[in-house]
């Protein structure tokens, strides 16, 4: 069983990470480029687009401050991310166990008026 994490990290260019030794061996480390995953080109493009989109919510002038997105943008990103996660799990198949790690968006949503 290959354990992976699906999560976003600003500036990393990655949204899939290994989570056990078996996965680290086949993917040669912790971060996994979307292009290195055994998934469709369409899903690779979706993941890369989500990574690029996620990077736009960070206020680079004040990284510890509020994000730049509004409630609708956060909700849209979460919806598309969840859809991509479901597709990722389907395409990887039963040999992979993928956990989705949500970022602090839920807290951000609560703080938005």
Secondary structure by P-SEA (a helix, b strand, c coil): cbbbbbbccccccccbbbccaaaaaaacccccccccccccaaaaaaaaaaaaaaaaacccccccccccccaaaaaaaaaaaaaaaaaaaaaacccbbbbbbbcaaaaaaaacc
